[in-house]
């Protein structure tokens, strides 16, 4: 079951990364995708309010509840969500 969640999360992140230029609708879709990725990792967020693109496949997210996360693909292609202070 956890493998299925991880595969779903990777798919969502990959889809978000391939979305192209950031238009308002695509920005909202990226926020929803990252909200789902964080939730699938079992971390509290509620809803992503803001996203900063650090690099390709590397995002910093701020949630409505005040939590901040870095979401990225590591060198072996695994999705990583790290809580930021």
C-alpha positions in Angstrom: 0.0 0.0 0.0 2.8 2.4 0.9 4.5 1.6 -2.5 1.3 2.6 -4.3 1.2 5.9 -2.4 4.8 6.6 -3.2 4.2 5.8 -6.9 1.2 8.1 -6.9 3.2 10.9 -5.3 6.0 10.5 -7.8 3.5 10.6 -10.6 1.9 13.7 -9.3 5.3 15.5 -8.8 6.4 14.4 -12.3 3.2 15.7 -13.8 3.6 19.0 -12.0 7.2 19.3 -13.2 6.3 18.7 -16.8 3.5 21.3 -16.7 5.6 23.9 -18.5 5.4 27.7 -17.8 3.6 28.8 -14.7 0.2 30.3 -15.5 -2.4 30.9 -12.9 -4.3 27.7 -13.6 -1.1 25.6 -13.7 0.1 27.3 -10.5 -3.1 26.2 -8.8 -2.7 22.7 -10.1 0.9 22.6 -8.9 -0.3 23.7 -5.4 -2.9 20.9 -5.4 -0.4 18.3 -6.5 2.1 19.3 -3.9 -0.6 19.3 -1.2 -1.4 15.7 -2.2 2.3 14.7 -2.2 2.7 16.1 1.3 -0.5 14.4 2.6 0.6 11.1 1.1 3.8 11.3 3.1 1.6 11.6 6.2 2.7 15.2 7.1 0.4 18.0 8.2 -0.3 20.7 5.7 -4.0 21.3 5.0 -3.4 23.2 1.7 -0.3 24.6 0.0 -0.6 28.4 -0.2 2.7 29.3 -1.9 5.3 27.5 -3.9 8.8 28.6 -4.7 10.6 26.7 -7.5 14.2 26.2 -6.3 15.3 24.1 -9.3 13.9 21.4 -11.7 11.9 18.9 -9.5 12.7 21.0 -6.4 10.1 23.1 -4.6 9.7 24.9 -1.3 6.0 25.0 -0.1 4.3 27.0 2.5 1.1 25.6 3.9 -2.0 27.4 5.3 -1.2 25.9 8.8 2.2 27.6 8.7 4.3 24.5 8.0 7.0 24.7 5.3 8.3 21.8 3.3 10.9 21.1 0.6 9.7 18.6 -2.0 12.2 17.2 -4.4 13.3 14.1 -6.3 16.6 12.8 -5.1 19.5 11.4 -7.2 17.9 7.9 -7.4 14.5 9.3 -8.4 12.8 9.0 -5.1 10.4 11.6 -3.8 11.5 13.3 -0.7 9.5 15.7 1.5 11.5 17.5 4.2 10.1 19.8 6.9 11.7 23.2 6.9 12.1 25.4 10.0 
